[in-house]
């Protein structure tokens, strides 16, 4: 009998406006910005599938219908290209559509990542789940970041966050953790601060857009008060879990591109294009 995956649901908060890419994102979701021939969110879905997940829960907002349309069959288009050389270009997305279940809900107001995750509660239910922020594009030839995190979840059975070392002067752009290193590159988190000034940061270990969360996070988020900019921060909720030793941070193997910034988006496009040409 095939082993049932411990984590089956991946949540994608995708309601943000993508203002750094205006005017392109005025009518197109930032998650649909293409890197080569695939939109950012498809890379995230493929990473989740590699980690054994087949239920994709997507928190959207106004103007995000293109995401739903992308993960659906386009009968007119497929009819037009049937039997041509272009038909194979849809093979990857058809495989995703055939293998995964997609569900959607709307975040009516933009109140932060913590609020977006809480909005997805009805889609997730009472079970551990993964979270991918699609504008953090992570690549690894051998094993995806989420697959690495699932193995850690199997071992520690608590919330897991992916981290990387950043320039200490950039801490005010990230959630920053500190803790005891319990094995190489793996930390039991003791402190977690959202976007601290460099002089207030406990380390230069920054959380990036990959999480595995235990279901009690929803109850914690419901009683978490708004923090910076009046937003409900997932960092504050995770800090509650960390007080009981229930958050593990891992330095992942692979490379992350911050495709929420123009510099990172261009870098990802150029480097993945060069890699494609050389293979």
ABEGO torsion letter per residue (X at the ends): XBBBBABABBBBBAABAGAAAOAAAAABBAAABBBEABBAAAAAAAAAAAAGBABBBBBBBBGAAAAAAAABBBAAAAAAABGBAAAAAAAAAAAAAAABBBBBBBBABBAEAAAAAAAAAAAAEBBBBBBBBAABBBBBAABBAAAAAAAAAAAAGBBBBBBBBBBAAAAAABBBBBEBBABBGBBBBABBBBGBBAAABABABBBBABBBBBAAAAAAAAABBBBBGGBBBAAAAAAAAAAAGABBBBBBBEBBBBAABAAAAAAAAAAAAAAAAAX
